[in-house]
């Protein structure tokens, strides 16, 4: 899992000879490179479905051409003489470019510091294994070769036996390396504990009591490699990873010939610990997707090579890639460079999704790029055409489509029913590839009087059995006192993440203490059985350890009308209740959707079969909650699939105010997920619009 490598004799002390870089013949290339495993085996049909949604968007893409025969596949080899058939595998380098490699008549300059390059070289399993480095193995003087190679990156990184990640934009001190070494020894000593449970889910999170390791991990995750879109693409494609970090060799800092080696299993363990404590904002954006990726990638599969679970959700990948950095062509002016960077991101998404499509270079989108909003609009429609449910459940800001009817006229924006994808989308559905939308789903999109809409079937939830916290003043008072007491006593493992004092949340939703109190009152109304089922379904942290005492405390408080002595409270039980309320608020409230203040509050819907659903919605007699018929699959339970609607001028037209996750027990979800069951009003082919632009 971890090693401190003292770099010895350098294979390439100052340069890489050009006669060590060999272009492989097509037969060897075919043997080493795996063909693309396109998820959509019929990209022409995907393009046709997109054409039905918006022909203008469909023109921006084309079926990806087969470029394998045109790709110049080179490897850096140990010998000047390349011997065919001896190379059965190769490794690839992934790094953030700090140096520009210079090509000379007889040699290339080094892409990394010499000690780091030697550590990468030593990852080969034999002298016959080659190394692929983009700046050397792609002719940087040929624009045509660079364009072809960009489309071939998925083949290279998917086919490499190992991807070596060089985090050379940071340097650990000697004592920081020792902290990592001591921690792995502690981890390996717990052989009687399952690897996924070692040092996890302690009452006080492990990293809170090990500040030194917390600081080292924060330093590692602050590497710019984790924020680069191309680097993340390479990470997702790789079969296995090794991370290399430069480190001072002694406490005096006089030597610099030591490299730390971390396996993907060790990274997965550190990320699992990191999920239990808050980091700074930039790392918090990265953590959920990184943790889910390495957690699942390091778990054994039946085939040993089935790593498709992280390539199937368009909306997840769109949110991640657009949340990362891409520099664009540095030779271009700033505005064009930003457009070029967005075009790079779109290419990364298409390659990652392996949908068989590429940007059409003949379209304006492919030539000069588009705005961020236009990229979102195009990709979300493509996701919908591909059957990705996330396109209907993204929870960012309402999307506005830029329109320019003529070159001489000023562009303007129109409202759209789509919402921008965010990292919250990634957190909700990154854990696996979700079921595709039903093939027989009946839906269409269009424009009407300057507004974009989707026409689809809706299942309206009953408004007759709606319960709000204010319906039971005594329970609401008890909940308010409980929240205050827990805050005073500093109870709750995740209290640093509570939104009680978050300025933006209080501005958007009003008094967040009232939100937490009302949510807890709704939890009281739903009862301990409901809470148990929601915890199990959503995998709430520590529910296997703390749920039972938390349920007993809830029963005692309700039975005694809040007079159960505080000295008899079990602190971890009270803290778990507060953590559970925080989980509901963070998952259910539209934190990133609002552009102005709007008081969303929790409510409980009671279904005819005695089930209970908790969701969040704004006040208003005409506000209705509905689930699109396409989203009735139980596989979508973690998504924000409840659409909060208000009627427009006619019965068949609605405005989408926002979305919420629906937290239900088994009985309620069984009823909701049944097409046309009792207690639901099914509205066929309803037009759903976004909010007016002036309202946003």
C-alpha positions in Angstrom: 0.0 0.0 0.0 2.8 2.4 0.8 6.5 2.6 0.3 9.3 5.1 0.6 11.5 4.7 -2.4 15.1 5.9 -2.3 16.0 6.7 -6.0 19.2 5.0 -7.1 21.0 5.1 -10.4 19.1 7.2 -13.0 18.2 5.6 -16.3 17.7 9.0 -17.9 19.8 11.5 -15.9 19.3 14.5 -18.1 17.4 13.6 -21.3 15.6 10.8 -23.1 17.4 9.7 -26.3 15.2 9.9 -29.4 16.3 6.4 -30.5 14.7 5.0 -27.4 11.3 6.2 -28.6 9.8 3.7 -31.0 6.6 3.8 -33.1 4.9 0.5 -33.0 3.7 -1.3 -36.1 0.0 -1.7 -36.6 0.0 -5.4 -35.6 1.7 -4.5 -32.2 -0.6 -1.6 -31.8 -3.7 -3.8 -32.3 -2.3 -6.2 -29.7 -1.6 -3.6 -27.0 -4.5 -1.2 -27.5 -8.0 -2.2 -26.5 -10.8 -1.0 -28.9 -13.3 1.5 -27.5 -16.1 -0.3 -25.6 -18.9 2.1 -26.6 -21.8 2.0 -24.1 -24.2 2.9 -26.9 -23.6 0.4 -29.6 -25.6 2.4 -32.0 -24.3 6.1 -31.9 -26.3 6.8 -35.1 -29.5 6.0 -33.2 -28.4 8.2 -30.3 -27.8 11.0 -32.7 -31.3 10.4 -34.2 -33.0 10.6 -30.8 -31.1 13.9 -30.2 -32.3 15.2 -33.5 -35.9 14.7 -32.4 -35.2 16.7 -29.2 -33.4 19.6 -30.9 -32.0 19.4 -34.4 -29.7 22.4 -33.8 -28.0 20.6 -31.0 -27.7 17.3 -33.0 -25.7 19.2 -35.6 -23.0 19.9 -33.1 -22.1 16.2 -32.8 -21.2 13.4 -35.2 -20.5 9.6 -35.1 -16.9 9.2 -33.9 -14.6 8.0 -36.7 -12.3 5.0 -36.3 -8.9 6.6 -35.8 -7.0 3.6 -34.6 -5.2 3.0 -38.0 -4.2 6.7 -38.1 -3.0 6.9 -34.5 0.8 7.0 -34.1 1.4 4.8 -31.1 4.9 5.2 -29.6 6.6 3.9 -26.5 9.7 4.8 -24.6 11.7 1.6 -24.4 14.8 0.4 -22.5 16.8 -0.3 -25.6 17.7 1.4 -28.8 16.6 -1.7 -30.6 12.9 -2.4 -30.6 12.1 -6.1 -30.7 8.6 -7.0 -31.8 6.4 -9.4 -29.8 8.4 -8.8 -26.6 6.2 -6.0 -25.5 3.0 -7.5 -24.0 2.1 -4.5 -21.9 3.0 -0.8 -21.2 2.5 1.8 -18.5 1.3 5.4 -18.9 2.2 8.5 -17.1 -0.5 11.0 -15.8 0.7 14.3 -14.6 0.1 18.1 -14.5 2.5 19.6 -17.0 5.1 21.8 -15.2 7.7 21.5 -17.9 7.4 21.8 -21.7 9.4 19.0 -23.3 11.8 20.3 -25.9 12.6 18.1 -28.9 16.2 18.1 -30.1 17.8 16.2 -33.0 19.1 13.4 -30.7 17.0 13.7 -27.5 14.0 15.0 -25.6 14.3 17.1 -22.4 12.7 15.5 -19.3 9.0 16.0 -18.5 9.6 15.5 -14.8 12.4 16.0 -12.3 14.9 13.2 -12.8 14.2 11.5 -9.5 10.4 11.4 -10.2 11.0 10.1 -13.8 13.2 7.4 -12.4 10.5 6.4 -9.9 8.0 6.2 -12.8 10.5 4.1 -14.9 10.9 1.6 -12.0 7.2 0.8 -12.1 7.7 -1.3 -15.2 7.6 -5.1 -14.4 10.3 -6.0 -17.0 12.8 -4.4 -19.4 10.4 -5.2 -22.2 7.6 -3.0 -20.9 7.4 0.4 -22.5 6.4 3.8 -21.0 3.9 6.2 -22.7 4.3 10.0 -22.0 2.2 12.3 -24.0 4.7 15.1 -24.7 7.2 12.6 -26.0 5.0 9.9 -27.6 2.9 12.5 -29.5 4.5 14.7 -32.1 3.9 18.1 -30.6 4.8 19.8 -33.8 2.0 18.2 -35.7 -1.5 19.6 -35.1 -3.0 16.7 -37.1 -1.4 14.1 -34.9 -2.4 16.0 -31.7 -6.0 16.1 -32.9 -6.0 12.4 -33.7 -4.3 11.5 -30.4 -6.8 13.5 -28.4 -9.5 11.1 -29.6 -7.2 8.1 -28.9 -6.6 8.9 -25.2 -9.3 6.6 -24.0 -7.6 3.7 -25.8 -4.2 4.5 -24.4 -5.2 4.9 -20.7 -7.7 2.1 -20.8 -5.1 -0.3 -22.3 -2.2 0.5 -20.0 -1.4 -2.1 -17.4 -0.8 0.7 -14.9 -1.3 4.4 -14.9 1.4 6.1 -12.8 0.2 9.5 -11.3 3.0 11.9 -10.6 1.9 14.5 -8.0 5.0 16.6 -8.6 3.5 20.0 -7.9 3.8 19.4 -4.2 6.5 18.1 -1.9 6.1 16.4 1.5 8.5 17.0 4.3 10.3 14.1 6.0 8.0 14.0 9.0 4.9 14.0 6.7 6.2 10.9 5.0 6.7 9.3 8.4 3.1 10.1 9.4 1.9 8.2 6.3 4.2 5.3 7.1 3.1 5.0 10.7 -0.6 5.2 9.7 -0.3 2.3 7.2 1.4 0.2 9.8 -1.5 0.9 12.2 -3.9 0.0 9.3 -2.1 -3.3 8.5 -2.0 -4.3 12.1 -5.9 -4.5 12.2 -5.9 -7.7 10.2 -8.9 -9.0 12.2 -11.0 -6.1 10.9 -12.4 -6.0 7.3 -10.3 -3.5 5.3 -13.3 -1.2 4.5 -14.1 -0.9 8.3 -10.6 -0.2 9.7 -10.4 3.0 11.7 -13.9 4.0 10.2 -17.1 5.2 11.8 -15.6 5.9 15.3 -17.6 8.1 17.6 -15.0 10.8 17.1 -14.0 10.7 13.4 -10.5 9.3 13.2 -9.0 12.3 11.4 -10.3 14.7 14.1 -8.0 12.9 16.6 -5.1 12.7 14.1 -4.5 16.2 13.0 -1.1 15.4 11.5 -2.6 12.9 9.1 -5.5 15.3 8.3 -3.0 18.0 7.3 -1.0 15.6 5.1 -4.1 14.4 3.4 -5.3 17.9 2.8 -1.9 18.7 1.3 -2.1 15.7 -1.1 -5.7 16.4 -2.2 -4.7 20.1 -2.9 -2.5 18.9 -5.8 -3.7 20.5 -9.0 -3.7 17.1 -10.6 -7.1 16.3 -8.8 -8.6 19.5 -10.3 -7.5 19.0 -13.9 -10.2 17.7 -16.3 -7.8 15.8 -18.5 -6.1 14.2 -15.4 -9.5 13.1 -14.1 -10.3 11.6 -17.5 -7.1 9.6 -17.4 -7.9 8.5 -13.8 -11.3 7.2 -14.8 -10.0 5.2 -17.8 -7.2 3.5 -15.9 -7.4 -0.1 -14.8 -5.0 0.4 -11.9 -3.2 3.4 -10.4 0.0 4.2 -8.4 0.6 7.7 -6.9 4.1 9.1 -6.6 5.0 12.1 -4.5 8.4 13.8 -3.9 9.5 13.9 -0.3 12.5 15.1 1.6 14.8 12.2 2.5 15.8 13.5 6.0 14.6 15.8 8.6 17.1 18.5 7.7 15.7 18.8 4.2 19.1 18.7 2.7 18.4 15.7 0.4 15.7 15.3 -2.2 16.0 11.8 -3.7 13.1 10.2 -2.0 9.7 9.4 -3.6 6.6 8.2 -1.7 4.6 5.4 -3.5 0.9 5.1 -2.6 -1.3 2.4 -4.2 -4.9 3.1 -5.2 -6.1 0.9 -2.2 -4.3 3.3 0.2 -5.8 6.3 -1.5 -9.2 4.7 -1.3 -8.7 4.2 2.5 -7.6 7.8 3.1 -10.5 9.1 1.1 -12.9 7.0 3.2 -11.5 8.7 6.3 -11.8 12.1 4.6 -15.5 11.7 4.1 -16.1 11.8 7.8 -14.7 15.3 8.4 -15.0 18.6 6.5 -12.1 20.0 4.4 -11.7 23.3 2.7 -14.3 24.2 0.0 -12.2 23.2 -3.1 -11.5 19.7 -1.7 -15.1 19.3 -0.6 -16.1 19.6 -4.2 -13.8 16.8 -5.2 -14.2 14.4 -2.3 -17.5 12.6 -3.0 -16.7 11.6 -6.6 -13.1 10.7 -5.7 -14.2 8.6 -2.8 -16.8 6.7 -4.8 -14.5 6.1 -7.7 -11.6 4.6 -5.6 -13.9 2.8 -3.3 -15.5 0.9 -6.1 -12.4 0.6 -8.2 -10.5 -1.2 -5.4 -13.3 -3.6 -4.8 -12.8 -7.0 -6.6 -15.2 -7.8 -9.4 -16.3 -11.2 -10.7 -14.5 -10.5 -14.0 -11.5 -8.7 -12.5 -11.7 -6.0 -15.2 -15.3 -4.8 -15.1 -14.8 -1.1 -14.3 -17.8 0.3 -16.2 -19.7 1.5 -13.1 -18.3 5.0 -13.3 -18.9 5.7 -17.0 -22.6 5.4 -17.3 -24.1 8.6 -15.9 -23.9 11.5 -18.2 -25.0 14.1 -15.7 -22.5 13.0 -13.1 -19.6 13.2 -15.6 -20.8 16.6 -16.9 -20.9 18.0 -13.4 -17.5 16.7 -12.5 -15.7 17.8 -15.6 -17.2 21.3 -15.8 -16.2 21.7 -12.1 -12.6 21.1 -13.0 -9.8 23.0 -14.7 -8.9 22.9 -18.4 -6.4 25.4 -19.7 -7.2 25.5 -23.4 -4.6 26.4 -26.0 -2.2 28.9 -24.4 -1.4 30.4 -27.8 -4.9 31.7 -28.1 -6.3 35.1 -26.8 -8.0 34.7 -23.4 -11.6 34.6 -24.5 -10.8 32.1 -27.3 -8.7 30.1 -24.9 -11.7 29.8 -22.5 -13.9 28.6 -25.3 -11.2 26.1 -26.3 -11.1 24.9 -22.7 -14.8 24.3 -22.8 -14.5 22.4 -26.0 -11.9 20.2 -24.4 -14.2 19.5 -21.6 -17.0 18.5 -23.9 -14.5 16.1 -25.7 -13.5 14.7 -22.4 -17.1 14.0 -21.5 -17.9 12.3 -24.8 -14.7 10.1 -24.5 -15.5 9.2 -20.9 -19.1 8.3 -21.7 -17.9 6.1 -24.7 -21.2 7.0 -26.5 -19.6 6.8 -29.9 -20.0 10.5 -30.6 -17.5 13.3 -31.1 -17.7 17.1 -31.7 -18.5 18.0 -35.3 -15.6 20.2 -36.4 -17.8 21.7 -39.2 -20.3 23.1 -36.7 -19.8 26.4 -34.9 -19.8 24.5 -31.6 -16.8 22.4 -32.8 -14.9 25.3 -34.4 -15.1 28.2 -32.0 -16.8 26.7 -29.0 -19.9 27.9 -27.1 -20.8 29.5 -23.8 -21.0 27.4 -20.6 -24.8 27.5 -20.7 -24.9 26.3 -24.2 -22.6 23.4 -23.3 -24.8 22.4 -20.5 -27.9 22.6 -22.6 -26.4 20.5 -25.4 -24.9 17.9 -23.0 -28.1 17.6 -20.9 -30.2 17.0 -24.0 -27.7 14.4 -25.2 -27.9 12.8 -21.7 -31.7 12.7 -22.0 -31.4 11.2 -25.5 -29.1 8.5 -24.0 -31.7 7.7 -21.3 -29.8 9.1 -18.4 -32.2 9.9 -15.5 -29.8 12.5 -14.1 -30.8 14.9 -16.9 -34.2 15.2 -15.3 -32.9 15.4 -11.7 -30.0 17.9 -11.8 -30.4 20.5 -9.0 -28.2 23.4 -9.9 -29.3 26.8 -11.1 -32.2 26.9 -13.6 -30.6 26.9 -17.1 -31.0 29.9 -19.4 -30.4 29.3 -23.1 -28.4 32.0 -25.0 -29.9 32.9 -28.3 -28.4 35.1 -31.1 -30.7 35.3 -34.1 -28.3 37.4 -36.2 -24.7 38.5 -36.0 -25.6 42.2 -35.8 -28.2 41.7 -33.1 -27.5 41.5 -29.4 -27.8 38.0 -27.9 -30.6 37.3 -25.4 -31.6 34.5 -23.1 -34.7 32.3 -22.8 -35.9 30.3 -19.9 -35.5 26.5 -19.9 -36.9 23.6 -17.8 -33.4 22.1 -17.4 -31.2 22.8 -14.3 -27.5 23.0 -14.4 -25.7 19.8 -13.1 -23.7 20.2 -9.9 -21.4 18.3 -7.7 -24.4 17.4 -5.6 -25.7 15.4 -8.6 -22.4 13.5 -8.6 -22.7 12.9 -4.9 -26.2 11.5 -5.3 -25.7 9.2 -8.3 -22.0 8.6 -8.7 -22.1 5.3 -6.7 -23.2 3.2 -9.6 -24.6 3.3 -13.2 -28.3 4.0 -12.9 -30.9 2.2 -14.9 -31.6 3.8 -18.2 -35.0 5.6 -18.6 -37.7 3.2 -19.9 -37.3 2.6 -23.7 -41.1 3.2 -24.2 -41.0 6.6 -22.4 -43.1 9.2 -24.3 -41.6 12.7 -24.1 -40.6 15.5 -26.4 -39.0 19.0 -26.0 -39.8 22.2 -27.9 -40.0 26.0 -27.8 -43.1 28.1 -27.3 -43.1 31.9 -27.3 -39.5 32.2 -26.1 -39.7 29.4 -23.5 -38.2 25.9 -23.6 -40.4 23.1 -22.4 -40.6 19.3 -22.0 -43.8 17.4 -22.6 -44.1 14.2 -20.5 -46.4 12.2 -18.2 -46.6 13.3 -14.5 -47.7 11.5 -11.4 -49.1 14.2 -9.1 -48.8 13.3 -5.4 -52.0 13.7 -3.3 -52.3 17.1 -1.6 -55.2 15.9 0.7 -53.0 14.1 3.3 -50.3 16.8 3.6 -48.8 17.3 7.1 -46.6 20.3 8.0 -44.7 20.8 11.3 -46.9 23.7 12.3 -49.9 21.3 12.4 -48.6 20.0 15.7 -47.4 22.9 17.8 -46.3 20.7 20.8 -44.2 18.5 18.6 -42.6 21.6 16.9 -41.8 23.1 20.3 -40.2 19.9 21.4 -38.1 19.8 18.2 -37.0 23.4 18.6 -35.9 22.7 22.2 -34.0 19.5 21.1 -32.1 21.4 18.4 -31.1 24.1 20.8 -30.0 21.6 23.5 -27.9 19.6 21.0 -26.2 22.8 19.7 -25.5 23.9 23.3 -24.0 20.5 24.2 -22.1 20.3 20.8 -23.7 17.0 20.0 -23.5 15.5 16.5 -20.5 14.0 14.6 -21.2 16.2 11.6 -22.1 19.4 13.5 -19.4 21.4 11.6 -21.5 20.8 8.4 -24.8 22.0 9.8 -26.3 24.9 8.0 -27.7 26.5 11.2 -25.4 29.5 10.9 -24.6 29.3 7.2 -25.1 32.9 5.9 -26.2 31.9 2.3 -28.6 29.3 3.6 -30.2 31.7 6.0 -30.5 34.3 3.3 -32.0 31.8 0.8 -34.4 30.0 3.1 -34.9 32.2 6.1 -34.1 31.1 9.7 -32.3 27.7 9.3 -32.9 26.9 12.9 -36.6 26.9 12.0 -35.9 24.6 9.1 -34.0 22.1 11.3 -36.7 22.3 14.0 -39.5 21.8 11.4 -37.7 18.9 9.8 -37.2 17.2 13.2 -40.9 17.7 14.0 -41.7 16.0 10.7 -39.4 13.1 11.6 -41.3 12.8 14.9 -44.5 12.6 12.9 -43.1 9.9 10.6 -41.8 7.8 13.6 -38.8 5.5 14.3 -39.8 2.8 11.8 -39.8 5.3 9.0 -36.4 6.7 10.1 -35.0 3.2 10.3 -36.0 2.4 6.7 -34.8 5.7 5.3 -31.4 5.3 7.1 -31.0 1.8 5.7 -32.0 2.8 2.2 -29.7 5.9 2.0 -26.8 4.4 4.0 -26.8 7.2 6.6 -23.5 7.3 8.4 -23.2 5.1 11.6 -26.9 4.0 11.4 -26.0 0.4 12.2 -24.4 1.6 15.5 -26.5 4.5 16.6 -29.9 4.1 15.1 -31.4 1.8 17.8 -30.5 4.1 20.8 -31.7 7.1 18.7 -35.1 5.5 18.1 -35.4 4.7 21.8 -34.6 8.4 22.7 -37.2 9.6 20.1 -39.9 7.3 21.7 -39.0 8.5 25.2 -39.2 12.1 24.3 -42.5 11.7 22.5 -44.0 9.6 25.3 -42.8 11.9 28.1 -43.9 15.0 26.0 -40.3 16.3 26.0 -39.8 15.9 29.8 -37.3 13.0 29.5 -34.4 14.1 31.7 -31.5 15.4 29.7 -29.0 13.7 32.0 -30.4 10.4 30.8 -29.9 11.2 27.1 -27.4 9.1 25.4 -25.2 11.7 23.7 -24.5 9.6 20.6 -28.2 8.9 20.2 -29.1 12.6 20.4 -26.2 13.4 18.0 -27.3 10.8 15.5 -30.8 12.3 15.4 -29.3 15.8 14.7 -27.0 14.2 12.0 -30.0 12.6 10.4 -32.0 15.8 10.3 -28.9 17.5 8.8 -28.8 14.7 6.2 -32.4 15.3 5.2 -31.9 19.1 5.0 -28.7 19.0 2.9 -30.1 16.3 0.5 -33.6 17.7 0.2 -33.3 21.5 0.1 -32.5 23.1 -3.2 -29.4 24.9 -2.0 -28.0 25.6 -5.4 -31.2 26.2 -7.4 -32.3 29.5 -5.9 -31.3 32.9 -7.2 -33.5 34.7 -4.7 -34.9 34.1 -1.2 -37.6 31.4 -1.0 -38.8 29.7 2.1 -38.8 26.0 1.4 -40.0 23.9 4.3 -40.4 20.1 5.0 -43.7 18.4 4.7 -45.0 14.8 5.0 -47.3 13.2 2.5 -49.3 10.2 3.9 -50.1 7.6 1.2 -53.3 5.5 1.2 -51.4 2.4 2.3 -50.2 4.1 5.5 -46.8 5.0 4.1 -45.1 8.3 4.7 -43.0 10.6 2.4 -40.9 13.5 3.5 -39.9 16.2 1.0 -39.3 19.9 0.8 -41.4 22.5 -1.0 -42.2 26.2 -0.9 -45.5 27.5 0.6 -48.5 28.1 -1.6 -51.9 26.5 -2.1 -51.3 25.9 -5.8 -47.9 24.3 -5.4 -48.0 20.6 -6.4 -45.5 17.8 -6.1 -45.1 15.4 -8.9 -42.9 12.6 -10.1 -42.3 12.2 -13.9 -43.6 8.8 -15.0 -40.1 8.1 -16.4 -38.6 8.3 -12.9 -40.8 5.7 -11.1 -37.9 3.2 -11.1 -36.8 2.4 -7.5 -33.3 2.7 -8.8 -33.8 6.5 -8.8 -34.6 6.8 -5.1 -31.5 8.8 -4.3 -32.2 11.4 -7.0 -34.2 14.7 -6.8 -37.0 13.2 -8.8 -39.9 15.1 -7.1 -40.7 18.1 -9.3 -42.3 21.1 -7.5 -44.8 22.6 -9.9 -47.2 25.5 -10.1 -49.9 25.6 -12.8 -49.6 28.1 -15.7 -52.6 29.4 -17.8 -54.0 25.9 -18.7 -54.4 22.6 -16.9 -51.8 20.9 -19.1 -49.0 23.5 -18.6 -46.8 23.9 -15.5 -43.8 25.9 -14.2 -41.0 24.0 -12.6 -40.1 25.8 -9.3 -37.5 23.3 -8.1 -36.8 19.7 -7.2 -36.5 17.6 -4.0 -35.4 14.2 -2.9 -38.3 12.1 -1.7 -37.5 10.2 1.6 -40.1 7.5 2.1 -40.6 4.2 3.9 -41.2 0.9 2.0 -44.9 1.3 1.9 -44.9 4.8 0.5 -42.3 4.1 -2.2 -44.1 1.0 -3.2 -47.2 3.1 -3.9 -45.4 5.9 -5.6 -43.5 3.6 -7.9 -46.6 1.8 -9.1 -47.9 3.4 -12.4 -51.4 4.7 -11.9 -51.9 3.4 -8.4 -54.5 4.6 -5.9 -53.8 8.1 -4.4 -52.1 9.4 -7.5 -53.4 11.6 -10.3 -51.7 10.7 -13.6 -51.6 13.7 -16.0 -50.6 12.6 -19.5 -48.4 14.7 -21.8 -48.0 17.8 -19.7 -45.9 20.7 -20.8 -43.4 21.7 -18.1 -41.6 25.1 -18.5 -38.8 26.8 -16.5 -39.1 30.0 -14.6 -39.3 33.2 -16.5 -35.9 34.8 -17.1 -36.9 38.1 -15.3 -37.9 36.0 -12.2 -34.4 34.5 -12.1 
